[in-house]
Structure formats: structure tokens, C-alpha cells
Amino acid sequence: MRGFISALLAVKPIDIVIVAVTALIVLSVIGYSVWKKKTGKGGGCGCGCKSCPSADKCNANKKKE
């Protein structure tokens, strides 16, 4: 237990800020991706074909119309 406490005391504030900012960025990217998937704003038919030139001819898109 003493080793854990001394390790926490050895952490500098800048290290905590770097870890917190990195975690916030990662969680934001994950949250944005989940939001896009749930709201259907990802584009294409949901199978990752947004960049495909024939994406508008996809069967899944025809069903939505």
C-alpha cells in the first residue's frame, strides 16, 4: 500500500492533465461515433459504403425511401 501512495505522490500535475485530456479526447471520439450511428447521420446504408460511387443505388437505401 505504501508503494501505491508514493507512486501517486510522485505524479506531477502536468502528467495528470495530459492523461485527463487524452482520455477526454478518446471518449469524445467514441461518443460522437455512437451518436452518429444511433441518429443515422453516418451516411451511406450503414455498412460503411459512404465513399462508394454506387452508394445511392444500395438496396438498404431504396428501402428507406
Residue pairs with C-beta under 8 A, 6 or more apart in sequence:
35 41
36 42
37 46
40 46
42 50
43 50
43 55
44 50
44 51
44 52
44 55
44 58
44 61
45 55
45 58
45 59
45 60
45 61
46 60
47 58
47 60
49 55
49 58
52 58
55 61
